[in-house]
Amino acid sequence: MQDQNQAGPDALSAYFFQIADAAQTQAVGTSNALFPIIRQVLAAAAQVLDSVAGTCQSPAPECASGCSFCCHSRIHVIPLEAVVICAHVRKHFSPAAIQGLKNRICTNLTYTRGRSLAQRVAIKDQTPCIFLKHHVCSIYDQRPFICRTWNSLNRSDCETAFISGNQNAEIPCLSAPNYVYTLARDVVQAVCTRMHLETGRLELVSAMDHCLGLTDAADTFARGVTIFEDPGPAGRGRAEKKDGESCYP
């Protein structure tokens, strides 16, 4: 399916780097100043995709509010995404909603820690995304890059795969969002590396477990402290919780 942006990855990456570099000039003084880097790159990616949609006849995705079959998958985020989402939660969720989120994190980790992918798939109906409420994403505007890449062209295929538990099911989806948002995420990672900030791939639930366990994850992250990976006995970051430990003492 050739609905993918016609510009080569080098040209598109250069554009995203330009946006990130401009945003980086704001990343001085406060931890929240890091946020424009990811938000402005996301906005630029959305504009690219709008342009693609306006210049080619690609089919419309069948994804819609209330359809949440893919929201039971194990997804990964980058560290900056995690701290941005955490800051959003701290600012916009009520204390009761935050406690509910923490409870869902603990439940999810209890079910999934130490389980293989096949075992996780078998209990997927018990482990929806921690941000899914009544089949709707509670952080939709702040959702991770990976969630933006997925645009299914056939809802019934998603439902069939969910019911069958076939982790290798092939579901037709738009290629342009996958291409553009993956490239945008790689650029954000590269900018974070250049700024000596933590990078990598983190499982969403464990990442939020770490973030919500800190007083100010954004400030800690912005100071270059390793907060997601265990840096060893001499490190300053928080080591990952071990099986059996309480999520929030």
WOJODA-V405346 format. One record per backbone hydrogen bond with DSSP energy under -1.0 kcal/mol. NH is the residue of the N-H (numbers start at 0). CO is the residue of the C=O. Records with the same first field share a line. If there is no record, write none. Layout:
NH->CO, CO
//
This chain:
11->7
12->8
13->9
14->10
15->11
16->12
17->13
18->14
19->15
20->16
21->17
22->18
23->19
25->22
26->23
27->25
33->30
34->31
36->33
38->34
39->35
40->36
41->37
42->38
43->39
44->40
45->41
46->42
47->43
48->44
49->45
50->46
51->47
52->48
53->49
54->51
55->51
57->55
61->151
66->63
70->67
72->69
76->201
81->77
82->78
83->79
84->80
85->81
86->82
87->83
88->84
89->85
90->86
91->87
92->88
97->93
98->94
99->95
100->96
101->97
102->98
103->99
104->100
105->101
106->102
107->103
108->104
109->105
110->106
111->107
112->108
114->111
119->115
120->116
121->117
123->120
125->122
126->123
128->70
131->128
132->135
135->132
137->130
141->138
142->139
147->143
148->144
152->171
157->153
158->154
159->155
160->156
161->157
162->158
163->159
164->160
166->164
168->165
173->150
178->174
179->175
180->176
181->177
182->178
183->179
184->180
185->181
186->182
187->183
188->184
189->185
190->186
191->187
192->188
193->189
194->190
195->192
196->191
201->76
203->74
206->202
207->203
208->204
209->205
210->206
211->207
213->210
219->215
220->216
221->217
222->218
223->220
224->219
234->231
244->241
//
